[in-house]
Amino acid sequence: MFFHSTCRIGDEEGCRRLDALEPGSTIPCEDDPFACQWRAYRTKDLSLHDEACSLGAAESCALIAFEEKDDHKRLAYYETSCQLGHTHACDVLVRLVA
């Protein structure tokens, strides 16, 4: 929403950031994990979420954990997400291990 607004009023940096978030963006995930995470969310691409997670995108780790069927992998993804600062993932992790 903020990038749309800044681009609409003519802010070039806001427009560049908005372009980086579009699903067709060619910016590598290594250069912008947040944009990668957003593109993964918009396209429902779990492999892209996995890449974003490995680069430090906590929301992607939590989303993969939610979708994961294997209990050990699910816990690992929630733990990673929690360690990256995703408080909801920490809450879920506590309930799962308690």
Secondary structure by P-SEA (a helix, b strand, c coil): caaaaaaaaccaaaaaaaaaacccccccccccaaaaaaaaaaaccaaaaaaaaaaccaaaaaaaaaacccaaaaaaaaaaaaaacaaaaaaaaaaaac
